[in-house]
Amino acid sequence: HNEAELDRCVFNQMADNPRKSTYKFPRATPLDAKKMGFRDTNICRDGRKDCSDTDCQRILPKDSVTTHFTFCKKPWDCSDGNPGTVVSPTCLGLLKEWYGIRRELEDWWLLPPQNNDLSAASMNDDGLSNQHSFYWLENTIDRVKQSRSGSLDNAQYFGYCDKIGTEGYHRLVEPDGQRPSSTK
């Protein structure tokens, strides 16, 4: 057997608290336990005596490889990142990275074709055009621009949210797909 235990704060980072909470289910460590109404206990959730080596709520996104958005909530929930807890900077950072990657994808889909020749010579092995402009209809491009006009903290949410919660999220615009190839 060839196994290796991966650091869960780096791979599949959930920004979770390693300790049990006095709250009825796992929570992030509160900055002000009195104000929040709950606190961490000394009991590790994984059964070990010392779990300080897996305090994922304090690991910044730049130190993670993959992310699991359970604890920080899904990006399409326009989450506030668990304010009042030590995990807030981590959650907001992970969410910001997700919105940034969505922006990169849309920008890539908006690029004009590299080659206006859609003949067989410009097709890849799958028979699809080598162009990568998946947003090419004017109406779709306008909808993409509109999806970036959210009013909630543009630096954090890249214009994809109007308010905290699922109803505030601007959904990804479905691509137009491949441009029809010209026939000669």
PEHUHU-V16735 format. One record per residue. N is the residue number from 1. RES is the residue in three letters. PSI is psi in radians with two decimals (NA if undefined). OMEGA is omega as a letter, one per 40 degrees, with the letter a starting at -180 (999 if undefined). BURIAL is + if it has 16 or more other C-alpha atoms within 10 Angstrom, else -. Layout:
n=(N | N)
res=(RES | RES)
psi=(PSI | PSI)
omega=(OMEGA | OMEGA)
burial=(BURIAL | BURIAL)
This chain:
n=(1 | 2 | 3 | 4 | 5 | 6 | 7 | 8 | 9 | 10 | 11 | 12 | 13 | 14 | 15 | 16 | 17 | 18 | 19 | 20 | 21 | 22 | 23 | 24 | 25 | 26 | 27 | 28 | 29 | 30 | 31 | 32 | 33 | 34 | 35 | 36 | 37 | 38 | 39 | 40 | 41 | 42 | 43 | 44 | 45 | 46 | 47 | 48 | 49 | 50 | 51 | 52 | 53 | 54 | 55 | 56 | 57 | 58 | 59 | 60 | 61 | 62 | 63 | 64 | 65 | 66 | 67 | 68 | 69 | 70 | 71 | 72 | 73 | 74 | 75 | 76 | 77 | 78 | 79 | 80 | 81 | 82 | 83 | 84 | 85 | 86 | 87 | 88 | 89 | 90 | 91 | 92 | 93 | 94 | 95 | 96 | 97 | 98 | 99 | 100 | 101 | 102 | 103 | 104 | 105 | 106 | 107 | 108 | 109 | 110 | 111 | 112 | 113 | 114 | 115 | 116 | 117 | 118 | 119 | 120 | 121 | 122 | 123 | 124 | 125 | 126 | 127 | 128 | 129 | 130 | 131 | 132 | 133 | 134 | 135 | 136 | 137 | 138 | 139 | 140 | 141 | 142 | 143 | 144 | 145 | 146 | 147 | 148 | 149 | 150 | 151 | 152 | 153 | 154 | 155 | 156 | 157 | 158 | 159 | 160 | 161 | 162 | 163 | 164 | 165 | 166 | 167 | 168 | 169 | 170 | 171 | 172 | 173 | 174 | 175 | 176 | 177 | 178 | 179 | 180 | 181 | 182 | 183 | 184)
res=(HIS | ASN | GLU | ALA | GLU | LEU | ASP | ARG | CYS | VAL | PHE | ASN | GLN | MET | ALA | ASP | ASN | PRO | ARG | LYS | SER | THR | TYR | LYS | PHE | PRO | ARG | ALA | THR | PRO | LEU | ASP | ALA | LYS | LYS | MET | GLY | PHE | ARG | ASP | THR | ASN | ILE | CYS | ARG | ASP | GLY | ARG | LYS | ASP | CYS | SER | ASP | THR | ASP | CYS | GLN | ARG | ILE | LEU | PRO | LYS | ASP | SER | VAL | THR | THR | HIS | PHE | THR | PHE | CYS | LYS | LYS | PRO | TRP | ASP | CYS | SER | ASP | GLY | ASN | PRO | GLY | THR | VAL | VAL | SER | PRO | THR | CYS | LEU | GLY | LEU | LEU | LYS | GLU | TRP | TYR | GLY | ILE | ARG | ARG | GLU | LEU | GLU | ASP | TRP | TRP | LEU | LEU | PRO | PRO | GLN | ASN | ASN | ASP | LEU | SER | ALA | ALA | SER | MET | ASN | ASP | ASP | GLY | LEU | SER | ASN | GLN | HIS | SER | PHE | TYR | TRP | LEU | GLU | ASN | THR | ILE | ASP | ARG | VAL | LYS | GLN | SER | ARG | SER | GLY | SER | LEU | ASP | ASN | ALA | GLN | TYR | PHE | GLY | TYR | CYS | ASP | LYS | ILE | GLY | THR | GLU | GLY | TYR | HIS | ARG | LEU | VAL | GLU | PRO | ASP | GLY | GLN | ARG | PRO | SER | SER | THR | LYS)
psi=(2.37 | 1.66 | 2.73 | 2.28 | 2.14 | 2.61 | 2.00 | -0.23 | -0.22 | -0.79 | 2.11 | 0.70 | 2.12 | -0.06 | 0.57 | 2.77 | 2.26 | -0.23 | 2.66 | 2.70 | 2.79 | -0.16 | 2.87 | -0.30 | 2.88 | 2.37 | 2.87 | 2.77 | 2.12 | 2.53 | -0.62 | 1.66 | -0.66 | -0.81 | -0.70 | -0.45 | 0.20 | 2.88 | 2.92 | 2.62 | -3.14 | 0.09 | 2.17 | 2.40 | -0.42 | 0.13 | -0.13 | 2.86 | -0.67 | 2.10 | 0.36 | -0.31 | -0.14 | 0.69 | 1.31 | -0.41 | -0.24 | 0.08 | 2.15 | 2.69 | -0.61 | -0.32 | 0.12 | 2.65 | -0.82 | 2.76 | 2.59 | 2.03 | 0.78 | -0.98 | -0.71 | -0.10 | 2.79 | 2.58 | -0.59 | 0.07 | 0.01 | 0.97 | 2.59 | 0.01 | 0.45 | 1.05 | 2.65 | 0.11 | 2.84 | -0.32 | -0.23 | -0.86 | -0.63 | -0.86 | -0.83 | -0.64 | -0.74 | -0.75 | -0.73 | -0.70 | -0.71 | -0.81 | -0.64 | -0.69 | -0.68 | -0.75 | -0.77 | -0.76 | -0.85 | -0.76 | -0.69 | -0.73 | -0.40 | -0.28 | 2.45 | 2.76 | 2.53 | -0.35 | 2.08 | -0.19 | 1.86 | 0.47 | 3.07 | -0.53 | -0.40 | 0.23 | 2.54 | -3.06 | -0.40 | -0.01 | 0.18 | 2.65 | 2.52 | -0.17 | 2.66 | 0.48 | 1.65 | -0.26 | 1.74 | -0.23 | 2.38 | -0.72 | -0.72 | -0.76 | -0.70 | -0.70 | -0.63 | -0.81 | -0.71 | -0.63 | -0.21 | 0.27 | 0.37 | 2.65 | -0.05 | 1.98 | 1.42 | -0.57 | -0.54 | -0.81 | 0.05 | 0.41 | 0.11 | 0.02 | 2.44 | -0.52 | 2.88 | 2.35 | 2.76 | -0.64 | -0.26 | -0.09 | 2.41 | 1.96 | 2.67 | 2.32 | 2.26 | 2.33 | 2.73 | -0.34 | -2.91 | 2.48 | 2.54 | 2.41 | 2.59 | 2.52 | 2.45 | NA)
omega=(i | i | i | i | a | i | a | i | i | i | a | a | i | a | a | i | i | a | i | a | i | i | a | i | a | i | i | i | a | i | i | a | a | a | a | i | i | a | i | i | i | a | i | a | a | i | i | i | a | a | a | i | a | i | a | a | a | a | a | a | a | a | i | i | i | a | i | a | i | a | a | a | a | i | a | i | a | a | i | i | i | a | i | a | a | a | a | i | i | a | i | i | i | i | i | i | i | i | i | i | i | i | i | i | i | i | i | i | i | a | i | i | i | a | i | i | i | i | a | a | a | i | i | a | i | a | i | i | i | i | i | i | a | i | a | i | a | i | i | i | i | i | i | i | i | a | a | a | a | a | a | i | a | i | a | a | i | i | a | a | i | a | i | i | a | a | i | a | i | a | i | i | i | a | i | a | a | i | i | i | i | i | a | 999)
burial=(- | - | - | - | - | - | - | + | + | + | - | - | + | + | + | + | + | + | + | + | + | - | - | - | - | + | + | + | + | + | - | - | - | - | - | - | - | + | + | + | - | - | - | + | - | - | - | - | - | - | + | - | - | + | + | + | + | + | + | + | + | - | - | + | - | - | + | - | + | - | + | + | + | - | + | + | + | + | + | + | + | + | - | - | + | + | + | + | + | + | + | + | + | + | + | + | + | + | + | + | - | - | + | - | - | + | - | - | + | + | - | - | + | - | - | - | - | + | - | - | - | - | - | - | - | - | - | - | + | + | + | + | + | + | + | + | - | - | - | + | + | - | - | + | - | - | + | + | - | + | - | + | - | - | - | + | + | + | + | + | + | + | + | - | + | + | - | + | + | + | - | - | - | - | + | - | - | - | + | - | - | - | - | -)
